[in-house]
Amino acid sequence: MSDRYLPHQPSRFQKPLLAIGFIALTLVTAFGAYWFANPPIRAALIAFSITSDKEVSIKYSIDRRDPKQNLICTLVAKDIEKTIVGQIEIQIPPTTAKSIEMVSTVPTRVRAVTAGVVRCIS
């Protein structure tokens, strides 16, 4: 039977090509993981408080690689049905620190039960 089916002989280029492909895939995966784990701008909600039926106070942090860039952050307040009842855009000027904490007030049309930072863009 072995006369009929000869053992597979890999070409001399097969092993080096597999090694190069594996290294390339590893580098692309590592770069992608680093990029998505460390975005250029990161905003996080620290706390919020419902100050009245028409207002919510939001405390949030912003981390950015380049503190010299202007940012526009969108903040929202939502009611019990998750409907947006208040939204503002805050302009963040350049700073010397890469990480800052901000407190902003979002006016609402009805009483909100939650609030958050939607995004920050440059």
N, C-alpha and C positions, 0 to 999 in steps of 0.2 A: 504494500500500500504506500510506503514511503517513496517508492520509485515513481509512483504516479503523481504524488503531491510533494513537490520539493519544498524544503524549508524556506521561509521568507528571508531574504537577505536585504537588510536595509541599505540604501544607497549611502555613499560616503558623506553626503550633504544633509541627510535626514537628522542626525543627532545635533549637529551645530545649529541647524535651523530651528529645531525644537527648543534648544537652550536659549537662543536669541529671542524667540517668541515668548518664552516664559519670562525672561528678564524684562522685555518690553511690557508685557501685561502687568507684571508686578510694579513697574515704575508708574504706569498710567493709573493703576489702582491707588497707589500711595499718594500720588499728586492729587487725584480726585478726592480722596479722603481728607487730605490736609486742606484743600480749598473749601470744601463744604463744611468742615468742622471749624474753620476759622474764616468766616465771611468778612468782607471789608467793613461792613456796618452791622452791628448787632444791637437790637433794642430789647429790653426785658422789663416787664412790669414788676415793680417792687411791692406796691400797695395801692389801694384806692379806698376812698371813703365817700359815702353818700352824705354830702354836706347839707343838702336840702332837697325838696321835690323838684327843683329846677337846676341843680348843680351837682357835679361830681368832681372830686379832687383826685388826681392821679400822680403817683410818684413812680418814676421809671428811670432806668439807667441806659446809657448809650455808650457803646464801645466802638471805636473806629480806628482803623489802621493809620489814617491820615487825619490828624486833628485839625488841619488847616482848611478842610473842606466844609462848605455850607451843607446843612441837612434840612430836609423837610420831613417832619414826623406826623403821621396821622393817628389821632387818638379818638376812641369811640366810647360811648356809653350805651348800654342795652337794657331793655326792660325784661320782665319775666319770660316773655315769649321770644326772646333773643332778637327782637326788632331794634334796630339802631334808633335811639331817641336823641342822640347828640353826637356831633362829630366836629372836630376842629383839626386844622393843620398848623403845626407850630414850626417856625423857622428857627433852627439852631445855628448860631453864628460859629465861626472858627474859634478854637480854644488852643491852649498849650497842652492840655491834658488829653490823653487818648481815651480815658474813661471819665464820664461825668454823670451826675444824678440831677434830675430835673423834677419839678413839681408844677403841674399845670391844672387849670380848672376848665372843665368841659360843661358848657351850658346845655341843658336838656329841655325838651318840650313837656315831658311827663317824668314821673319818678323812675330813676334807673335802679337796677339791682346789681349790675356788674359793669366793669370798665376795662379797657385794655389798650395796648399799643398795637395798631395794625401793621405799620411798617415805617421805616425811615429810609429815605432815598437821598442821594446827593444830586 
